[in-house]
Amino acid sequence: MLLSLLQQVDIEQKMKDAPDNQYEIGIFIGSFLPLIVLVLLAYFLYRYNRNRNNN
């Protein structure tokens, strides 16, 4: 996590240098994928702990 905060990725520059439109879609998905994974992980941990406390 700390390493990802230290890395500065210039997405606009990558899109300018993209060979085609498919590459831009990959950059877009790749930029949001870590956020989606963290949100899903937080949700499943919340759900697990809520069900454990109810029993």
C-alpha positions in Angstrom: 0.0 0.0 0.0 2.8 2.4 0.9 4.6 1.6 -2.3 1.5 2.5 -4.4 1.2 5.8 -2.6 4.9 6.6 -3.4 4.5 5.8 -7.1 3.3 8.7 -9.2 1.6 7.5 -12.4 0.7 10.0 -15.1 -2.4 8.5 -16.6 -2.9 11.4 -19.1 0.6 10.8 -20.5 0.0 7.1 -20.9 -3.2 7.8 -22.8 -1.4 10.2 -25.1 1.2 7.5 -25.9 -1.4 4.8 -26.2 -1.2 2.9 -29.5 -5.0 2.4 -29.8 -8.3 2.8 -27.9 -8.1 -0.7 -26.3 -5.0 0.4 -24.4 -6.8 3.4 -23.0 -9.6 1.1 -21.7 -7.0 -1.1 -20.0 -5.5 1.9 -18.3 -8.9 3.1 -17.1 -9.8 -0.3 -15.7 -6.4 -0.8 -14.1 -6.6 2.6 -12.4 -9.9 1.7 -10.7 -9.3 -2.0 -10.0 -7.3 -1.5 -6.7 -10.1 0.7 -5.4 -12.8 -1.8 -6.3 -10.8 -4.7 -4.6 -10.4 -2.7 -1.4 -14.1 -1.8 -1.3 -15.1 -5.4 -1.8 -12.7 -6.6 0.8 -14.0 -4.0 3.3 -17.6 -5.1 2.6 -16.9 -8.8 3.0 -15.0 -8.1 6.3 -17.9 -6.0 7.6 -20.5 -8.7 6.6 -18.4 -11.5 8.1 -18.0 -9.6 11.4 -21.7 -8.6 11.5 -22.8 -12.2 11.0 -20.4 -13.4 13.6 -21.7 -11.0 16.2 -25.3 -11.9 15.6 -24.7 -15.6 16.3 
